[in-house]
Every structure is written in C-alpha cells, then in structure tokens.
Amino acid sequence: MHSIHDFLAHAIRLEAAAAQRSDELADAMQTWGNEEVEAFFRRMAEYSRLHLKEAMSRAGFRQFSEVPDDGYEWPGGVPPESSDWWGVDGLMGIEHAVEMALEGEKRGLDYYEHIARTTSSERVRSMAEAFVAEEREHVAQLEEVLKAQRQKSR
C-alpha cells in the first residue's frame, strides 16, 4: 500500500468492521442474558468507534458515506479485526470473549506491521507505525485483562 488515502480508507473500514462485529456479539450476548460478556463487547465497540473517528479525522472525511465502498485488499478477504463467530455461544465466559478480542487485535497489529514493512511511501510507513503502536497498546491491555481473568478463575 503506497497511498496515504488508501491506507486511511483501509483503517476506517477496519475499525468500522470491528465496531460492527463487537456490537453484533454484544447483541447476541444480550439475547442470551450474558451481561458480563455483553458489557465487554459494548466497550470494545466503543473503542473501535473512537479509533474510527480518529482515522476519519486524519483522512479528512466528515461522513462515513464519503469513504469508498470498494477497492480494499484484506488478508483472507475480511478486515483483520473482525471477530470470528465460530466460538460464540450464550454460555461463553468473559475469558473466552477477551481471547476473541485479543486475537482480533493481534490480526490488526499484524496487518499494520505488514504495511509498515512493505510500503514504499514514507508517509504511509509513518502512519502505519503510529497505528502499530496503538495496536500494541490494545494487545497489551487485553493481555492484562486476560491474565487477570485467568487468575480470578483459579
């Protein structure tokens, strides 16, 4: 990826997909009456919306409708932070929910690291490295939450 506009459009779509998936998972947990995991996914959705807003501001978009609908290249065909539904059920615990969120953040981190390594644009590299730093922070935070959850369950 060599265009800052393309990079930011990808970042916007990635965060929008992450927010949508977290909302969907929270809604599923609400349906099943799993309040603790629902609250966790609601927080994750809010974090994604904050990152989305920041990326839109950096790109100069005021409305989401201004972001292109197509032309995206994702590993595996889907935005990296999209959650996998395969392990979701109404009885899942907070530890499993955190593990799912952590895997999504790690995929997002890998994505931005790949762009930072492979782009020929210094501007894209610099922005990707800023996103890498943010994603590393998210991964570290989720790893701490997971560690605390595991200690609680002992």
Summary of the structure (lengths in Angstrom):
residues: 154
radius of gyration: 16.0
end to end distance: 45.2
largest distance: 49.0
contacts: 452
relative contact order: 0.16
helix: 75%
strand: 0%
